[in-house]
Amino acid sequence: MTYTITLPNVTREGAAAVEQQLRGINEIDYVTIDQSTETATVTTNLSYGEVRDLIQQVGVAAN
């Protein structure tokens, strides 16, 4: 599945932390963060909730 997750008010540091966190997970195939639109696009076999939880673990809000 490919998910687009909103990262409200994400900073450059927050975006980098999210990208690093998600790229370290074997079940995630693709990650891109667009800070200008405050979104993360993630391709994975994990559920939306699992991806959102991984993002929130680094202290970034995710919807």
N, CA, C, O and CB atoms as a CASP TS submission, in Angstrom:
PFRMAT TS
TARGET T0000
AUTHOR 0000-0000-0000
METHOD Language model
MODEL 1
PARENT N/A
ATOM      1  N   MET     1       0.836  -1.184   0.000  1.00  0.00           N
ATOM      2  CA  MET     1       0.000   0.000   0.000  1.00  0.00           C
ATOM      3  C   MET     1       0.883   1.251   0.000  1.00  0.00           C
ATOM      4  O   MET     1       1.991   1.252   0.537  1.00  0.00           O
ATOM      5  CB  MET     1      -0.952  -0.004   1.218  1.00  0.00           C
ATOM      6  N   THR     2       0.369   2.294  -0.607  1.00  0.00           N
ATOM      7  CA  THR     2       1.037   3.587  -0.561  1.00  0.00           C
ATOM      8  C   THR     2       0.139   4.551   0.195  1.00  0.00           C
ATOM      9  O   THR     2      -1.038   4.708  -0.130  1.00  0.00           O
ATOM     10  CB  THR     2       1.359   4.118  -1.995  1.00  0.00           C
ATOM     11  N   TYR     3       0.704   5.188   1.198  1.00  0.00           N
ATOM     12  CA  TYR     3      -0.032   6.128   2.031  1.00  0.00           C
ATOM     13  C   TYR     3       0.568   7.519   1.887  1.00  0.00           C
ATOM     14  O   TYR     3       1.780   7.674   1.738  1.00  0.00           O
ATOM     15  CB  TYR     3      -0.020   5.680   3.508  1.00  0.00           C
ATOM     16  N   THR     4      -0.295   8.526   1.934  1.00  0.00           N
ATOM     17  CA  THR     4       0.152   9.906   2.054  1.00  0.00           C
ATOM     18  C   THR     4      -0.291  10.370   3.426  1.00  0.00           C
ATOM     19  O   THR     4      -1.482  10.413   3.732  1.00  0.00           O
ATOM     20  CB  THR     4      -0.426  10.827   0.904  1.00  0.00           C
ATOM     21  N   ILE     5       0.686  10.716   4.246  1.00  0.00           N
ATOM     22  CA  ILE     5       0.426  11.064   5.637  1.00  0.00           C
ATOM     23  C   ILE     5       0.752  12.542   5.834  1.00  0.00           C
ATOM     24  O   ILE     5       1.823  13.005   5.444  1.00  0.00           O
ATOM     25  CB  ILE     5       1.261  10.169   6.611  1.00  0.00           C
ATOM     26  N   THR     6      -0.161  13.264   6.430  1.00  0.00           N
ATOM     27  CA  THR     6       0.048  14.683   6.701  1.00  0.00           C
ATOM     28  C   THR     6       0.924  14.852   7.933  1.00  0.00           C
ATOM     29  O   THR     6       0.706  14.215   8.964  1.00  0.00           O
ATOM     30  CB  THR     6      -1.299  15.408   6.892  1.00  0.00           C
ATOM     31  N   LEU     7       1.922  15.729   7.804  1.00  0.00           N
ATOM     32  CA  LEU     7       2.837  16.050   8.900  1.00  0.00           C
ATOM     33  C   LEU     7       2.692  17.550   9.195  1.00  0.00           C
ATOM     34  O   LEU     7       3.496  18.353   8.723  1.00  0.00           O
ATOM     35  CB  LEU     7       4.338  15.671   8.535  1.00  0.00           C
ATOM     36  N   PRO     8       1.671  17.926   9.970  1.00  0.00           N
ATOM     37  CA  PRO     8       1.398  19.351  10.166  1.00  0.00           C
ATOM     38  C   PRO     8       2.568  20.093  10.809  1.00  0.00           C
ATOM     39  O   PRO     8       3.124  19.656  11.817  1.00  0.00           O
ATOM     40  CB  PRO     8       0.160  19.523  11.018  1.00  0.00           C
ATOM     41  N   ASN     9       2.925  21.214  10.208  1.00  0.00           N
ATOM     42  CA  ASN     9       3.982  22.092  10.726  1.00  0.00           C
ATOM     43  C   ASN     9       5.321  21.388  10.903  1.00  0.00           C
ATOM     44  O   ASN     9       6.069  21.714  11.825  1.00  0.00           O
ATOM     45  CB  ASN     9       3.555  22.677  12.044  1.00  0.00           C
ATOM     46  N   VAL    10       5.634  20.437  10.044  1.00  0.00           N
ATOM     47  CA  VAL    10       6.882  19.687  10.175  1.00  0.00           C
ATOM     48  C   VAL    10       8.073  20.605   9.862  1.00  0.00           C
ATOM     49  O   VAL    10       8.053  21.364   8.893  1.00  0.00           O
ATOM     50  CB  VAL    10       6.881  18.446   9.232  1.00  0.00           C
ATOM     51  N   THR    11       9.096  20.517  10.695  1.00  0.00           N
ATOM     52  CA  THR    11      10.328  21.271  10.481  1.00  0.00           C
ATOM     53  C   THR    11      11.277  20.463   9.609  1.00  0.00           C
ATOM     54  O   THR    11      11.042  19.282   9.356  1.00  0.00           O
ATOM     55  CB  THR    11      10.999  21.629  11.828  1.00  0.00           C
ATOM     56  N   ARG    12      12.338  21.096   9.154  1.00  0.00           N
ATOM     57  CA  ARG    12      13.343  20.373   8.369  1.00  0.00           C
ATOM     58  C   ARG    12      13.951  19.249   9.197  1.00  0.00           C
ATOM     59  O   ARG    12      14.176  18.148   8.696  1.00  0.00           O
ATOM     60  CB  ARG    12      14.448  21.333   7.877  1.00  0.00           C
ATOM     61  N   GLU    13      14.216  19.538  10.478  1.00  0.00           N
ATOM     62  CA  GLU    13      14.777  18.514  11.367  1.00  0.00           C
ATOM     63  C   GLU    13      13.791  17.375  11.590  1.00  0.00           C
ATOM     64  O   GLU    13      14.172  16.204  11.619  1.00  0.00           O
ATOM     65  CB  GLU    13      15.171  19.131  12.713  1.00  0.00           C
ATOM     66  N   GLY    14      12.521  17.732  11.746  1.00  0.00           N
ATOM     67  CA  GLY    14      11.489  16.716  11.929  1.00  0.00           C
ATOM     68  C   GLY    14      11.346  15.839  10.704  1.00  0.00           C
ATOM     69  O   GLY    14      11.210  14.621  10.818  1.00  0.00           O
ATOM     70  N   ALA    15      11.375  16.457   9.527  1.00  0.00           N
ATOM     71  CA  ALA    15      11.273  15.695   8.280  1.00  0.00           C
ATOM     72  C   ALA    15      12.447  14.733   8.145  1.00  0.00           C
ATOM     73  O   ALA    15      12.271  13.584   7.738  1.00  0.00           O
ATOM     74  CB  ALA    15      11.219  16.644   7.065  1.00  0.00           C
ATOM     75  N   ALA    16      13.638  15.199   8.485  1.00  0.00           N
ATOM     76  CA  ALA    16      14.826  14.330   8.411  1.00  0.00           C
ATOM     77  C   ALA    16      14.714  13.174   9.400  1.00  0.00           C
ATOM     78  O   ALA    16      15.089  12.046   9.081  1.00  0.00           O
ATOM     79  CB  ALA    16      16.113  15.143   8.691  1.00  0.00           C
ATOM     80  N   ALA    17      14.203  13.446  10.592  1.00  0.00           N
ATOM     81  CA  ALA    17      14.050  12.393  11.606  1.00  0.00           C
ATOM     82  C   ALA    17      13.037  11.348  11.151  1.00  0.00           C
ATOM     83  O   ALA    17      13.252  10.150  11.333  1.00  0.00           O
ATOM     84  CB  ALA    17      13.615  12.998  12.956  1.00  0.00           C
ATOM     85  N   VAL    18      11.936  11.800  10.561  1.00  0.00           N
ATOM     86  CA  VAL    18      10.921  10.873  10.056  1.00  0.00           C
ATOM     87  C   VAL    18      11.514  10.010   8.955  1.00  0.00           C
ATOM     88  O   VAL    18      11.349   8.790   8.955  1.00  0.00           O
ATOM     89  CB  VAL    18       9.684  11.640   9.534  1.00  0.00           C
ATOM     90  N   GLU    19      12.199  10.640   8.025  1.00  0.00           N
ATOM     91  CA  GLU    19      12.782   9.887   6.910  1.00  0.00           C
ATOM     92  C   GLU    19      13.778   8.849   7.422  1.00  0.00           C
ATOM     93  O   GLU    19      13.762   7.704   6.972  1.00  0.00           O
ATOM     94  CB  GLU    19      13.474  10.842   5.917  1.00  0.00           C
ATOM     95  N   GLN    20      14.633   9.234   8.346  1.00  0.00           N
ATOM     96  CA  GLN    20      15.613   8.297   8.900  1.00  0.00           C
ATOM     97  C   GLN    20      14.917   7.156   9.630  1.00  0.00           C
ATOM     98  O   GLN    20      15.294   5.995   9.467  1.00  0.00           O
ATOM     99  CB  GLN    20      16.577   9.025   9.852  1.00  0.00           C
ATOM    100  N   GLN    21      13.917   7.470  10.425  1.00  0.00           N
ATOM    101  CA  GLN    21      13.170   6.445  11.169  1.00  0.00           C
ATOM    102  C   GLN    21      12.536   5.437  10.214  1.00  0.00           C
ATOM    103  O   GLN    21      12.663   4.228  10.411  1.00  0.00           O
ATOM    104  CB  GLN    21      12.079   7.098  12.048  1.00  0.00           C
ATOM    105  N   LEU    22      11.854   5.930   9.177  1.00  0.00           N
ATOM    106  CA  LEU    22      11.132   5.033   8.279  1.00  0.00           C
ATOM    107  C   LEU    22      12.067   4.243   7.379  1.00  0.00           C
ATOM    108  O   LEU    22      11.798   3.079   7.083  1.00  0.00           O
ATOM    109  CB  LEU    22      10.158   5.819   7.434  1.00  0.00           C
ATOM    110  N   ARG    23      13.153   4.850   6.942  1.00  0.00           N
ATOM    111  CA  ARG    23      14.101   4.118   6.090  1.00  0.00           C
ATOM    112  C   ARG    23      14.787   2.981   6.838  1.00  0.00           C
ATOM    113  O   ARG    23      15.326   2.063   6.218  1.00  0.00           O
ATOM    114  CB  ARG    23      15.151   5.070   5.537  1.00  0.00           C
ATOM    115  N   GLY    24      14.769   3.039   8.158  1.00  0.00           N
ATOM    116  CA  GLY    24      15.384   1.983   8.958  1.00  0.00           C
ATOM    117  C   GLY    24      14.490   0.771   9.179  1.00  0.00           C
ATOM    118  O   GLY    24      14.904  -0.194   9.821  1.00  0.00           O
ATOM    119  N   ILE    25      13.276   0.811   8.658  1.00  0.00           N
ATOM    120  CA  ILE    25      12.316  -0.285   8.845  1.00  0.00           C
ATOM    121  C   ILE    25      12.281  -1.147   7.582  1.00  0.00           C
ATOM    122  O   ILE    25      12.001  -0.647   6.492  1.00  0.00           O
ATOM    123  CB  ILE    25      10.890   0.269   9.175  1.00  0.00           C
ATOM    124  N   ASN    26      12.563  -2.431   7.731  1.00  0.00           N
ATOM    125  CA  ASN    26      12.640  -3.333   6.573  1.00  0.00           C
ATOM    126  C   ASN    26      11.340  -3.417   5.787  1.00  0.00           C
ATOM    127  O   ASN    26      11.372  -3.593   4.569  1.00  0.00           O
ATOM    128  CB  ASN    26      13.029  -4.713   7.029  1.00  0.00           C
ATOM    129  N   GLU    27      10.200  -3.294   6.451  1.00  0.00           N
ATOM    130  CA  GLU    27       8.911  -3.448   5.781  1.00  0.00           C
ATOM    131  C   GLU    27       8.520  -2.226   4.946  1.00  0.00           C
ATOM    132  O   GLU    27       7.505  -2.252   4.251  1.00  0.00           O
ATOM    133  CB  GLU    27       7.837  -3.721   6.806  1.00  0.00           C
ATOM    134  N   ILE    28       9.310  -1.169   5.008  1.00  0.00           N
ATOM    135  CA  ILE    28       9.006   0.045   4.249  1.00  0.00           C
ATOM    136  C   ILE    28       9.859   0.061   2.991  1.00  0.00           C
ATOM    137  O   ILE    28      11.087   0.011   3.054  1.00  0.00           O
ATOM    138  CB  ILE    28       9.254   1.326   5.105  1.00  0.00           C
ATOM    139  N   ASP    29       9.184   0.134   1.844  1.00  0.00           N
ATOM    140  CA  ASP    29       9.853   0.047   0.551  1.00  0.00           C
ATOM    141  C   ASP    29      10.264   1.407  -0.003  1.00  0.00           C
ATOM    142  O   ASP    29      11.270   1.514  -0.705  1.00  0.00           O
ATOM    143  CB  ASP    29       8.958  -0.644  -0.434  1.00  0.00           C
ATOM    144  N   TYR    30       9.485   2.452   0.311  1.00  0.00           N
ATOM    145  CA  TYR    30       9.740   3.764  -0.282  1.00  0.00           C
ATOM    146  C   TYR    30       9.265   4.844   0.675  1.00  0.00           C
ATOM    147  O   TYR    30       8.199   4.731   1.280  1.00  0.00           O
ATOM    148  CB  TYR    30       9.037   3.903  -1.659  1.00  0.00           C
ATOM    149  N   VAL    31      10.073   5.895   0.805  1.00  0.00           N
ATOM    150  CA  VAL    31       9.714   7.036   1.641  1.00  0.00           C
ATOM    151  C   VAL    31      10.143   8.312   0.937  1.00  0.00           C
ATOM    152  O   VAL    31      11.262   8.405   0.432  1.00  0.00           O
ATOM    153  CB  VAL    31      10.369   6.932   3.049  1.00  0.00           C
ATOM    154  N   THR    32       9.258   9.285   0.904  1.00  0.00           N
ATOM    155  CA  THR    32       9.648  10.625   0.483  1.00  0.00           C
ATOM    156  C   THR    32       8.876  11.612   1.344  1.00  0.00           C
ATOM    157  O   THR    32       7.691  11.429   1.622  1.00  0.00           O
ATOM    158  CB  THR    32       9.372  10.860  -1.047  1.00  0.00           C
ATOM    159  N   ILE    33       9.572  12.655   1.757  1.00  0.00           N
ATOM    160  CA  ILE    33       8.972  13.697   2.578  1.00  0.00           C
ATOM    161  C   ILE    33       8.979  14.982   1.762  1.00  0.00           C
ATOM    162  O   ILE    33      10.010  15.368   1.212  1.00  0.00           O
ATOM    163  CB  ILE    33       9.737  13.876   3.938  1.00  0.00           C
ATOM    164  N   ASP    34       7.832  15.641   1.686  1.00  0.00           N
ATOM    165  CA  ASP    34       7.741  16.936   1.019  1.00  0.00           C
ATOM    166  C   ASP    34       7.375  17.966   2.079  1.00  0.00           C
ATOM    167  O   ASP    34       6.218  18.082   2.484  1.00  0.00           O
ATOM    168  CB  ASP    34       6.688  16.916  -0.153  1.00  0.00           C
ATOM    169  N   GLN    35       8.379  18.706   2.515  1.00  0.00           N
ATOM    170  CA  GLN    35       8.151  19.665   3.587  1.00  0.00           C
ATOM    171  C   GLN    35       7.231  20.798   3.143  1.00  0.00           C
ATOM    172  O   GLN    35       6.482  21.335   3.958  1.00  0.00           O
ATOM    173  CB  GLN    35       9.475  20.231   4.073  1.00  0.00           C
ATOM    174  N   SER    36       7.276  21.169   1.867  1.00  0.00           N
ATOM    175  CA  SER    36       6.441  22.282   1.397  1.00  0.00           C
ATOM    176  C   SER    36       4.950  21.952   1.474  1.00  0.00           C
ATOM    177  O   SER    36       4.135  22.844   1.710  1.00  0.00           O
ATOM    178  CB  SER    36       6.813  22.646  -0.040  1.00  0.00           C
ATOM    179  N   THR    37       4.586  20.694   1.279  1.00  0.00           N
ATOM    180  CA  THR    37       3.181  20.294   1.389  1.00  0.00           C
ATOM    181  C   THR    37       2.890  19.588   2.710  1.00  0.00           C
ATOM    182  O   THR    37       1.762  19.171   2.971  1.00  0.00           O
ATOM    183  CB  THR    37       2.804  19.385   0.227  1.00  0.00           C
ATOM    184  N   GLU    38       3.928  19.461   3.539  1.00  0.00           N
ATOM    185  CA  GLU    38       3.808  18.824   4.858  1.00  0.00           C
ATOM    186  C   GLU    38       3.241  17.406   4.757  1.00  0.00           C
ATOM    187  O   GLU    38       2.338  17.029   5.504  1.00  0.00           O
ATOM    188  CB  GLU    38       2.920  19.672   5.773  1.00  0.00           C
ATOM    189  N   THR    39       3.794  16.625   3.812  1.00  0.00           N
ATOM    190  CA  THR    39       3.329  15.250   3.644  1.00  0.00           C
ATOM    191  C   THR    39       4.492  14.274   3.542  1.00  0.00           C
ATOM    192  O   THR    39       5.600  14.619   3.131  1.00  0.00           O
ATOM    193  CB  THR    39       2.448  15.138   2.407  1.00  0.00           C
ATOM    194  N   ALA    40       4.192  13.048   3.932  1.00  0.00           N
ATOM    195  CA  ALA    40       5.098  11.923   3.724  1.00  0.00           C
ATOM    196  C   ALA    40       4.362  10.927   2.844  1.00  0.00           C
ATOM    197  O   ALA    40       3.196  10.619   3.088  1.00  0.00           O
ATOM    198  CB  ALA    40       5.555  11.269   5.091  1.00  0.00           C
ATOM    199  N   THR    41       5.039  10.427   1.826  1.00  0.00           N
ATOM    200  CA  THR    41       4.487   9.362   0.991  1.00  0.00           C
ATOM    201  C   THR    41       5.286   8.106   1.303  1.00  0.00           C
ATOM    202  O   THR    41       6.512   8.087   1.188  1.00  0.00           O
ATOM    203  CB  THR    41       4.548   9.723  -0.553  1.00  0.00           C
ATOM    204  N   VAL    42       4.579   7.069   1.697  1.00  0.00           N
ATOM    205  CA  VAL    42       5.222   5.845   2.177  1.00  0.00           C
ATOM    206  C   VAL    42       4.593   4.642   1.486  1.00  0.00           C
ATOM    207  O   VAL    42       3.371   4.497   1.461  1.00  0.00           O
ATOM    208  CB  VAL    42       5.098   5.717   3.722  1.00  0.00           C
ATOM    209  N   THR    43       5.443   3.777   0.922  1.00  0.00           N
ATOM    210  CA  THR    43       4.982   2.511   0.352  1.00  0.00           C
ATOM    211  C   THR    43       5.476   1.403   1.267  1.00  0.00           C
ATOM    212  O   THR    43       6.671   1.289   1.539  1.00  0.00           O
ATOM    213  CB  THR    43       5.495   2.308  -1.128  1.00  0.00           C
ATOM    214  N   THR    44       4.536   0.588   1.738  1.00  0.00           N
ATOM    215  CA  THR    44       4.859  -0.426   2.739  1.00  0.00           C
ATOM    216  C   THR    44       3.755  -1.474   2.810  1.00  0.00           C
ATOM    217  O   THR    44       2.664  -1.288   2.272  1.00  0.00           O
ATOM    218  CB  THR    44       5.070   0.221   4.119  1.00  0.00           C
ATOM    219  N   ASN    45       4.062  -2.578   3.484  1.00  0.00           N
ATOM    220  CA  ASN    45       3.011  -3.556   3.763  1.00  0.00           C
ATOM    221  C   ASN    45       2.481  -3.382   5.189  1.00  0.00           C
ATOM    222  O   ASN    45       1.623  -4.150   5.625  1.00  0.00           O
ATOM    223  CB  ASN    45       3.540  -4.992   3.558  1.00  0.00           C
ATOM    224  N   LEU    46       2.981  -2.385   5.915  1.00  0.00           N
ATOM    225  CA  LEU    46       2.460  -2.060   7.244  1.00  0.00           C
ATOM    226  C   LEU    46       1.122  -1.333   7.102  1.00  0.00           C
ATOM    227  O   LEU    46       0.797  -0.820   6.031  1.00  0.00           O
ATOM    228  CB  LEU    46       3.478  -1.188   8.042  1.00  0.00           C
ATOM    229  N   SER    47       0.361  -1.294   8.174  1.00  0.00           N
ATOM    230  CA  SER    47      -0.909  -0.561   8.155  1.00  0.00           C
ATOM    231  C   SER    47      -0.641   0.934   8.299  1.00  0.00           C
ATOM    232  O   SER    47       0.436   1.353   8.723  1.00  0.00           O
ATOM    233  CB  SER    47      -1.854  -1.057   9.288  1.00  0.00           C
ATOM    234  N   TYR    48      -1.647   1.726   7.936  1.00  0.00           N
ATOM    235  CA  TYR    48      -1.548   3.182   8.087  1.00  0.00           C
ATOM    236  C   TYR    48      -1.235   3.546   9.543  1.00  0.00           C
ATOM    237  O   TYR    48      -0.383   4.393   9.810  1.00  0.00           O
ATOM    238  CB  TYR    48      -2.863   3.869   7.630  1.00  0.00           C
ATOM    239  N   GLY    49      -1.925   2.907  10.462  1.00  0.00           N
ATOM    240  CA  GLY    49      -1.714   3.187  11.890  1.00  0.00           C
ATOM    241  C   GLY    49      -0.302   2.868  12.341  1.00  0.00           C
ATOM    242  O   GLY    49       0.279   3.609  13.133  1.00  0.00           O
ATOM    243  N   GLU    50       0.255   1.773  11.846  1.00  0.00           N
ATOM    244  CA  GLU    50       1.628   1.409  12.212  1.00  0.00           C
ATOM    245  C   GLU    50       2.625   2.448  11.702  1.00  0.00           C
ATOM    246  O   GLU    50       3.566   2.808  12.409  1.00  0.00           O
ATOM    247  CB  GLU    50       1.982   0.019  11.652  1.00  0.00           C
ATOM    248  N   VAL    51       2.420   2.927  10.482  1.00  0.00           N
ATOM    249  CA  VAL    51       3.307   3.947   9.927  1.00  0.00           C
ATOM    250  C   VAL    51       3.164   5.240  10.717  1.00  0.00           C
ATOM    251  O   VAL    51       4.162   5.868  11.069  1.00  0.00           O
ATOM    252  CB  VAL    51       3.001   4.191   8.431  1.00  0.00           C
ATOM    253  N   ARG    52       1.938   5.635  10.995  1.00  0.00           N
ATOM    254  CA  ARG    52       1.694   6.846  11.783  1.00  0.00           C
ATOM    255  C   ARG    52       2.363   6.747  13.157  1.00  0.00           C
ATOM    256  O   ARG    52       2.959   7.716  13.628  1.00  0.00           O
ATOM    257  CB  ARG    52       0.178   7.085  11.946  1.00  0.00           C
ATOM    258  N   ASP    53       2.267   5.587  13.795  1.00  0.00           N
ATOM    259  CA  ASP    53       2.898   5.395  15.101  1.00  0.00           C
ATOM    260  C   ASP    53       4.415   5.517  15.013  1.00  0.00           C
ATOM    261  O   ASP    53       5.039   6.095  15.903  1.00  0.00           O
ATOM    262  CB  ASP    53       2.519   4.033  15.676  1.00  0.00           C
ATOM    263  N   LEU    54       5.019   4.978  13.947  1.00  0.00           N
ATOM    264  CA  LEU    54       6.465   5.088  13.768  1.00  0.00           C
ATOM    265  C   LEU    54       6.893   6.549  13.622  1.00  0.00           C
ATOM    266  O   LEU    54       7.926   6.959  14.152  1.00  0.00           O
ATOM    267  CB  LEU    54       6.911   4.282  12.542  1.00  0.00           C
ATOM    268  N   ILE    55       6.098   7.316  12.907  1.00  0.00           N
ATOM    269  CA  ILE    55       6.403   8.745  12.744  1.00  0.00           C
ATOM    270  C   ILE    55       6.275   9.453  14.091  1.00  0.00           C
ATOM    271  O   ILE    55       7.134  10.261  14.446  1.00  0.00           O
ATOM    272  CB  ILE    55       5.456   9.400  11.691  1.00  0.00           C
ATOM    273  N   GLN    56       5.237   9.166  14.827  1.00  0.00           N
ATOM    274  CA  GLN    56       5.012   9.830  16.103  1.00  0.00           C
ATOM    275  C   GLN    56       6.084   9.475  17.133  1.00  0.00           C
ATOM    276  O   GLN    56       6.318  10.250  18.060  1.00  0.00           O
ATOM    277  CB  GLN    56       3.641   9.467  16.639  1.00  0.00           C
ATOM    278  N   GLN    57       6.730   8.337  16.992  1.00  0.00           N
ATOM    279  CA  GLN    57       7.799   7.939  17.905  1.00  0.00           C
ATOM    280  C   GLN    57       8.975   8.900  17.886  1.00  0.00           C
ATOM    281  O   GLN    57       9.712   8.994  18.868  1.00  0.00           O
ATOM    282  CB  GLN    57       8.277   6.557  17.561  1.00  0.00           C
ATOM    283  N   VAL    58       9.163   9.622  16.772  1.00  0.00           N
ATOM    284  CA  VAL    58      10.263  10.593  16.704  1.00  0.00           C
ATOM    285  C   VAL    58       9.797  11.996  17.068  1.00  0.00           C
ATOM    286  O   VAL    58      10.539  12.964  16.897  1.00  0.00           O
ATOM    287  CB  VAL    58      10.878  10.600  15.305  1.00  0.00           C
ATOM    288  N   GLY    59       8.566  12.109  17.571  1.00  0.00           N
ATOM    289  CA  GLY    59       8.072  13.381  18.076  1.00  0.00           C
ATOM    290  C   GLY    59       7.466  14.288  17.025  1.00  0.00           C
ATOM    291  O   GLY    59       7.357  15.495  17.240  1.00  0.00           O
ATOM    292  N   VAL    60       7.064  13.722  15.880  1.00  0.00           N
ATOM    293  CA  VAL    60       6.438  14.502  14.821  1.00  0.00           C
ATOM    294  C   VAL    60       4.963  14.123  14.755  1.00  0.00           C
ATOM    295  O   VAL    60       4.612  12.943  14.746  1.00  0.00           O
ATOM    296  CB  VAL    60       7.144  14.263  13.447  1.00  0.00           C
ATOM    297  N   ALA    61       4.106  15.141  14.710  1.00  0.00           N
ATOM    298  CA  ALA    61       2.666  14.886  14.591  1.00  0.00           C
ATOM    299  C   ALA    61       2.374  14.303  13.206  1.00  0.00           C
ATOM    300  O   ALA    61       2.967  14.712  12.208  1.00  0.00           O
ATOM    301  CB  ALA    61       1.842  16.199  14.825  1.00  0.00           C
ATOM    302  N   ALA    62       1.452  13.345  13.165  1.00  0.00           N
ATOM    303  CA  ALA    62       1.081  12.706  11.894  1.00  0.00           C
ATOM    304  C   ALA    62      -0.412  12.430  11.888  1.00  0.00           C
ATOM    305  O   ALA    62      -0.973  11.929  12.862  1.00  0.00           O
ATOM    306  CB  ALA    62       1.880  11.388  11.671  1.00  0.00           C
ATOM    307  N   ASN    63      -1.049  12.771  10.757  1.00  0.00           N
ATOM    308  CA  ASN    63      -2.496  12.514  10.596  1.00  0.00           C
ATOM    309  C   ASN    63      -2.697  11.565   9.440  1.00  0.00           C
ATOM    310  O   ASN    63      -3.833  11.211   9.124  1.00  0.00           O
ATOM    311  CB  ASN    63      -3.292  13.837  10.361  1.00  0.00           C
TER
END
